[in-house]
Amino acid sequence: MSDFDDATQVAADGSTAIRDGWDINGNANGGYLMALAARGLRAVAGRPDPISVTGHYLSPGKAGPAQVDASVVKSGRRFATVTGQLSSGGKPVMQLLGAFGDLSLPSSTYEHISLSPPELPPFDECLHRPPSQGAAQVTMMDHLDVRINPAHTGWVHDDRNGVAEMAGWFAFADGRPIDTLALLMVCDVFPPAVFHLDMPLGWVPTIEYTVHVRGIPAPDPVACVFRSQVVQGGFLNEDGEIWDSTGRLVAQSRQLGLTPMV
């Protein structure tokens, strides 16, 4: 069993655990929490792929026993919509709403995409994500292979370029294939794009996080790019795109977070 599959196990009764080592300074990564909870919602939906999942974060996720409670809002021909909550220690951690379906089924062949994959150096020429951001330790990097475009690493040396963009490659350290459930986490494992701006490095707490899964990724690492257009009043937004090895867009994300906490 891969590290990710082991860390997102959910029993039939919804019992689970937030695993140690998938955190930033002791607070579980928001993408990991979404993937963990969505695995429980997916089982209730009876459909293999998350299509759209939105999570509101209610309290920090700490390592320990947890529970996913989920119920079907509506089940139709193509999608099942499920609502649910991830709780731990008697406290709600996350409230979710998700639509689940089967992306392997035939669909319309018409496409119009005005976006394009990020221009990146090859995987082996990009740099490993540092295991820390400021004073915050990113322990989940022990399980992941996140490579950052060298042009986007100036923040590590306090050499900011003033452009809130972060791009690079994602793969699992143990070689696990990237599936639609993993995409929910992939959209939240890069350093925040705002690190290129004049603000401190630290933990960026998530308030709300949405992922739209557009397709089943082809094998090999996925190319990722994240951009922030607005930082205002102590909040920031970050929009993400995930592209597979064939150049196909497989996920988009939007996150509302707080500016870095040190």
C-alpha positions in Angstrom: 0.0 0.0 0.0 1.3 3.4 -0.9 1.9 6.1 1.7 -1.0 8.2 0.3 -3.4 5.2 0.3 -2.4 4.3 3.8 -2.8 7.9 5.1 -6.3 8.3 3.6 -7.9 5.0 4.7 -11.5 5.4 5.8 -13.4 2.4 7.2 -17.0 1.6 6.2 -18.3 3.2 9.4 -16.4 6.4 8.6 -13.7 6.0 11.2 -10.3 7.1 10.1 -7.2 8.9 11.3 -5.4 12.1 10.4 -1.9 10.7 10.0 1.3 12.3 11.4 3.8 13.5 8.8 1.3 15.0 6.4 1.4 18.4 8.0 3.0 21.9 8.1 4.2 22.7 11.6 1.8 20.2 13.1 -1.3 21.3 11.2 -2.4 18.7 8.5 -2.1 20.0 5.0 -5.5 21.2 3.7 -5.2 19.2 0.4 -4.4 16.0 2.4 -7.5 16.6 4.6 -9.7 17.1 1.6 -8.4 13.9 0.0 -8.9 12.0 3.2 -12.5 13.3 3.7 -13.4 12.9 0.0 -12.4 9.2 0.1 -15.1 8.8 2.7 -17.6 10.8 0.6 -16.7 8.8 -2.5 -17.5 5.5 -0.8 -21.0 6.9 0.1 -21.5 8.3 -3.5 -20.7 5.0 -5.1 -18.9 6.8 -8.0 -15.1 6.5 -8.6 -14.2 10.1 -9.3 -14.6 13.4 -7.5 -15.8 16.0 -10.1 -16.1 19.0 -7.9 -15.3 19.2 -4.2 -15.5 22.2 -1.9 -14.3 22.3 1.6 -14.6 24.9 4.4 -12.0 24.6 7.1 -13.3 25.0 10.6 -10.3 24.1 12.8 -6.7 22.9 12.3 -6.4 19.1 11.7 -4.1 17.5 14.2 -2.8 13.9 14.0 -5.1 11.4 15.7 -8.4 9.5 15.4 -11.0 11.1 13.1 -14.4 10.5 11.7 -15.9 11.2 8.2 -19.7 11.4 8.3 -21.4 11.7 4.9 -24.8 11.5 3.3 -26.1 11.6 -0.3 -28.0 14.8 -1.2 -29.0 13.5 -4.6 -28.0 10.6 -6.8 -28.7 11.0 -10.5 -27.8 9.3 -13.7 -24.3 11.0 -14.1 -23.5 12.4 -10.7 -24.0 11.8 -7.0 -23.9 14.8 -4.7 -22.7 14.2 -1.2 -22.3 16.4 1.9 -20.1 15.5 4.8 -17.9 16.5 7.7 -14.5 15.5 8.9 -14.2 15.7 12.6 -11.4 14.9 15.1 -11.3 15.0 18.9 -15.0 15.9 19.0 -14.5 19.0 16.9 -15.4 19.7 13.3 -12.3 20.1 11.1 -13.9 20.4 7.7 -17.3 20.7 6.1 -17.5 19.4 2.5 -19.9 19.2 -0.5 -18.9 17.1 -3.5 -20.2 15.9 -6.8 -18.9 12.4 -7.8 -19.1 10.6 -11.2 -17.2 8.4 -13.6 -14.7 10.2 -15.8 -13.9 7.0 -17.7 -17.4 7.1 -19.4 -17.7 8.6 -22.9 -18.4 12.3 -23.0 -18.7 15.1 -25.5 -15.7 15.4 -27.8 -16.0 19.2 -28.2 -13.3 21.2 -26.4 -12.4 24.9 -26.1 -9.5 25.6 -23.8 -7.8 29.0 -23.8 -5.3 28.0 -21.2 -2.0 26.2 -21.9 0.4 24.2 -19.8 3.2 26.0 -17.9 6.5 26.2 -19.7 8.8 24.2 -17.4 12.3 22.7 -17.5 12.3 18.9 -17.4 11.4 17.2 -14.1 15.0 16.4 -13.3 16.1 20.0 -13.9 13.6 21.4 -11.4 14.5 21.8 -7.7 13.0 19.8 -4.8 10.6 21.8 -2.7 12.5 22.8 0.5 11.3 21.0 3.7 10.6 24.3 5.4 9.0 27.7 4.6 10.4 30.2 7.0 10.1 28.7 10.4 7.3 26.3 9.3 8.4 22.7 8.7 6.8 20.9 5.8 7.0 17.3 6.9 4.7 15.9 4.2 7.6 16.4 1.7 8.9 13.0 3.0 6.1 11.4 1.0 6.0 13.6 -2.1 8.4 14.6 -4.9 7.5 18.2 -5.6 9.9 19.9 -8.0 9.8 23.7 -8.5 10.8 25.7 -11.6 14.2 27.2 -10.7 12.9 30.5 -11.9 10.4 30.4 -9.0 12.7 29.6 -6.1 14.0 33.1 -5.4 11.9 33.3 -2.2 14.1 30.6 -0.6 17.0 33.1 -0.7 14.8 36.2 0.0 15.1 37.3 -3.7 11.5 38.0 -4.5 10.5 38.7 -8.1 7.1 40.4 -7.2 5.1 38.0 -9.4 2.7 35.8 -7.5 3.2 32.6 -9.5 4.5 29.2 -8.5 5.0 26.3 -11.0 6.7 22.9 -11.1 6.1 19.2 -11.2 4.4 16.8 -8.8 4.9 13.0 -8.3 4.6 10.7 -5.3 8.0 9.8 -3.7 7.0 6.1 -3.8 6.0 6.2 -7.4 2.2 5.8 -6.8 0.2 6.8 -9.9 -1.7 10.1 -9.6 -5.4 9.4 -9.7 -8.4 11.7 -9.4 -8.5 11.4 -5.6 -4.8 12.4 -5.4 -5.5 15.5 -7.5 -7.5 17.0 -4.5 -4.2 17.0 -2.6 -1.9 17.9 -5.5 -3.6 21.3 -5.8 -2.4 22.3 -2.3 1.1 21.0 -1.9 3.2 23.7 -3.6 4.6 26.7 -1.8 2.0 29.6 -1.9 2.4 31.8 -5.0 2.4 34.9 -2.6 5.9 33.9 -1.4 7.2 35.9 -4.3 5.6 39.0 -2.8 6.9 41.2 0.0 5.4 39.2 2.9 6.8 36.8 5.5 7.1 33.1 4.9 4.9 30.9 7.0 1.8 28.8 7.3 -1.0 29.9 5.1 -4.3 28.8 6.7 -7.0 27.8 4.2 -10.6 29.1 4.7 -12.2 27.6 1.6 -10.8 25.3 -1.1 -12.4 24.0 -4.2 -11.1 21.5 -6.8 -12.6 20.8 -10.2 -11.3 17.5 -11.6 -11.4 17.6 -15.4 -9.9 14.2 -16.3 -8.1 11.1 -15.3 -4.3 11.9 -15.4 -2.1 9.9 -17.8 1.0 8.3 -16.1 4.0 10.2 -15.1 4.4 13.5 -13.1 1.9 16.3 -13.6 2.8 19.9 -14.4 1.3 22.5 -11.9 1.0 26.2 -11.9 -0.6 28.4 -9.2 -1.2 32.2 -9.3 -2.6 34.8 -6.9 -4.3 37.9 -8.3 -5.6 39.4 -5.1 -4.1 39.9 -1.6 -6.3 42.2 0.4 -7.5 42.7 4.0 -5.5 39.8 5.3 -6.9 37.3 2.7 -5.4 35.9 -0.5 -6.7 33.9 -3.4 -4.8 31.3 -5.3 -5.9 29.7 -8.6 -4.3 26.4 -9.8 -4.0 24.3 -12.9 -2.8 20.7 -13.1 -1.7 19.3 -16.5 -0.9 15.7 -17.2 2.0 14.3 -19.2 0.0 14.5 -22.5 -0.6 18.2 -22.0 -4.2 17.7 -21.0 -5.8 19.8 -18.2 -6.9 17.4 -15.5 -7.7 19.7 -12.6 -8.3 23.3 -11.6 -8.5 24.8 -8.1 -9.3 28.0 -6.2 -8.4 28.7 -2.6 -9.2 31.5 -0.2 -6.7 31.7 2.5 -5.2 34.0 5.2 -1.9 35.7 4.5 1.1 33.8 6.0 1.2 33.3 9.7 4.6 33.2 11.3 
